[in-house]
Amino acid sequence: MAALPNRKQATTQAACTRVLAAKSVDEIYLMETPSWMFTEEKAKATFTKFSKRLRGIEKEMVERNKGLNVPYTVLLPSHMPAGIS
């Protein structure tokens, strides 16, 4: 029992976890980033190249997950927010 946190520590940790795990209703994910966020041609081209690489990475991850009983989806690009606040 000495290794367990006290009630205050456990409550604080649970509250922090809840806040950090909450998703915003208007959250934008990496694979869904709207084109209006990039106005310069060089930025658009760079983001297009980045998105293409992300799609390839996700496709590879999905293929690897096919043989698993519990697929690993935590780091799938389509599940990652485009930014943090």
Residue frames relative to the residue before (quaternion, step in Angstrom):
aa qw qx qy qz dx dy dz
M 1.0000 0.0000 0.0000 0.0000 0.00 0.00 0.00
A 0.5979 0.5889 -0.3662 0.4021 3.58 1.11 -0.59
A 0.6436 0.5368 -0.3216 0.4405 3.59 1.16 -0.52
L 0.6140 0.5611 -0.3447 0.4351 3.59 1.20 -0.40
P 0.5132 -0.6363 0.4664 0.3380 3.60 -1.08 0.61
N 0.5277 -0.6042 0.4723 0.3653 3.55 -1.19 0.44
R 0.7383 -0.4371 0.2736 0.4347 3.58 -1.28 0.21
K 0.6559 0.5174 -0.3169 0.4491 3.62 0.92 -0.87
Q 0.6647 0.4976 -0.3021 0.4684 3.59 0.91 -0.91
A 0.6588 0.5096 -0.3082 0.4597 3.58 0.94 -0.86
T 0.6532 0.5089 -0.3087 0.4680 3.58 1.00 -0.84
T 0.6465 0.5167 -0.3132 0.4657 3.57 0.97 -0.87
Q 0.6625 0.5028 -0.3012 0.4664 3.57 0.92 -0.87
A 0.6559 0.5045 -0.3150 0.4648 3.58 0.93 -0.85
A 0.6528 0.5082 -0.3163 0.4643 3.59 0.96 -0.82
C 0.6544 0.5065 -0.3096 0.4684 3.60 0.94 -0.87
T 0.6466 0.5188 -0.3136 0.4630 3.56 0.95 -0.85
R 0.6541 0.5163 -0.3137 0.4552 3.58 0.95 -0.85
V 0.6691 0.4967 -0.2992 0.4648 3.58 0.92 -0.91
L 0.7087 0.4689 -0.2654 0.4555 3.58 0.86 -0.95
A 0.6961 0.4672 -0.2731 0.4717 3.59 1.12 -0.59
A 0.5345 0.6474 -0.4038 0.3635 3.60 1.21 -0.35
K 0.2663 -0.7520 0.5838 0.1507 3.54 -1.06 0.79
S 0.4457 -0.6801 0.5181 0.2653 3.53 -1.04 0.80
V 0.5528 -0.6207 0.4348 0.3465 3.57 -1.10 0.61
D 0.7548 0.3382 -0.1981 0.5259 3.60 1.12 -0.56
E 0.2672 0.7962 -0.5004 0.2104 3.57 1.19 0.55
I 0.2291 -0.7574 0.6008 0.1135 3.55 -1.04 0.87
Y 0.2488 -0.7826 0.5566 0.1258 3.57 -0.84 0.99
L 0.7052 -0.4955 0.3104 0.4010 3.56 -1.21 0.56
M 0.7287 0.4353 -0.2491 0.4664 3.57 0.87 -0.89
E 0.7180 0.4254 -0.2404 0.4957 3.60 1.26 -0.24
T 0.3196 0.7787 -0.4992 0.2058 3.60 1.22 0.14
P 0.3979 -0.7472 0.4795 0.2312 3.60 -0.65 1.09
S 0.5765 -0.6273 0.4098 0.3259 3.55 -1.10 0.73
W 0.5919 0.5922 -0.3826 0.3905 3.62 1.09 -0.51
M 0.5581 0.6071 -0.3967 0.4033 3.60 1.21 -0.25
F 0.7458 0.3045 -0.1844 0.5631 3.59 1.23 -0.35
T 0.1127 -0.8273 0.5492 0.0358 3.57 -0.49 1.17
E 0.6654 0.4836 -0.3095 0.4770 3.60 1.11 -0.56
E 0.5684 -0.6331 0.4115 0.3268 3.57 -0.99 0.86
K 0.6483 0.5150 -0.3265 0.4560 3.59 0.95 -0.83
A 0.6494 0.5065 -0.3131 0.4730 3.59 1.00 -0.81
K 0.6380 0.5233 -0.3239 0.4628 3.60 0.98 -0.82
A 0.6650 0.5049 -0.3008 0.4608 3.57 0.92 -0.93
T 0.6522 0.5110 -0.3097 0.4664 3.57 0.97 -0.86
F 0.6782 0.4795 -0.3017 0.4680 3.58 0.91 -0.87
T 0.6109 0.5417 -0.3509 0.4585 3.60 1.04 -0.69
K 0.6514 0.5016 -0.3056 0.4804 3.58 0.95 -0.87
F 0.6454 0.5213 -0.3054 0.4674 3.59 0.99 -0.90
S 0.6581 0.5150 -0.3044 0.4572 3.60 0.93 -0.91
K 0.6339 0.5323 -0.3237 0.4582 3.55 1.01 -0.83
R 0.6510 0.5021 -0.3101 0.4774 3.58 0.98 -0.84
L 0.6416 0.5281 -0.3222 0.4536 3.58 1.00 -0.83
R 0.6370 0.5232 -0.3279 0.4614 3.59 0.97 -0.83
G 0.6500 0.5134 -0.3091 0.4672 3.58 1.02 -0.79
I 0.6446 0.5150 -0.3122 0.4710 3.55 1.00 -0.85
E 0.6665 0.4965 -0.3086 0.4627 3.57 0.91 -0.90
K 0.6253 0.5357 -0.3393 0.4549 3.58 0.96 -0.81
E 0.6555 0.5068 -0.3024 0.4712 3.57 0.97 -0.87
M 0.6516 0.5133 -0.3128 0.4628 3.59 0.98 -0.84
V 0.6423 0.5165 -0.3210 0.4665 3.58 0.98 -0.84
E 0.6338 0.5241 -0.3246 0.4672 3.60 1.00 -0.80
R 0.6663 0.4963 -0.3006 0.4683 3.58 0.94 -0.88
N 0.6656 0.5248 -0.2988 0.4386 3.57 1.05 -0.74
K 0.5167 0.6800 -0.4102 0.3200 3.60 1.15 -0.49
G 0.7338 0.4232 -0.2408 0.4738 3.59 1.01 -0.70
L 0.5978 0.5878 -0.3587 0.4104 3.59 1.23 -0.02
N 0.5120 -0.6236 0.4931 0.3252 3.56 -1.15 0.63
V 0.7640 0.1429 -0.0704 0.6253 3.57 1.06 -0.83
P 0.2827 -0.7945 0.5089 0.1729 3.61 -0.23 1.19
Y 0.3859 -0.7020 0.5544 0.2259 3.54 -1.12 0.76
T 0.0195 0.8420 -0.5349 0.0665 3.56 -0.39 1.22
V 0.3955 0.7634 -0.4513 0.2389 3.59 1.27 -0.09
L 0.8027 0.2884 -0.1417 0.5024 3.60 0.84 -0.91
L 0.3045 0.7339 -0.5449 0.2678 3.59 1.10 0.50
P 0.5250 -0.6639 0.4263 0.3191 3.62 -0.78 0.94
S 0.6515 0.5195 -0.3293 0.4441 3.62 1.02 -0.66
H 0.6929 0.4365 -0.2760 0.5032 3.61 1.26 -0.22
M 0.6047 0.5750 -0.3526 0.4236 3.59 1.26 -0.01
P 0.4536 -0.6862 0.4913 0.2864 3.59 -0.81 0.96
A 0.5150 -0.6529 0.4634 0.3062 3.57 -1.10 0.69
G 0.8038 0.0182 -0.0060 0.5946 3.60 1.18 -0.36
I 0.2986 -0.7312 0.5778 0.2056 3.50 -1.30 0.20
S 0.0932 -0.7935 0.5980 0.0644 3.54 -1.17 0.48
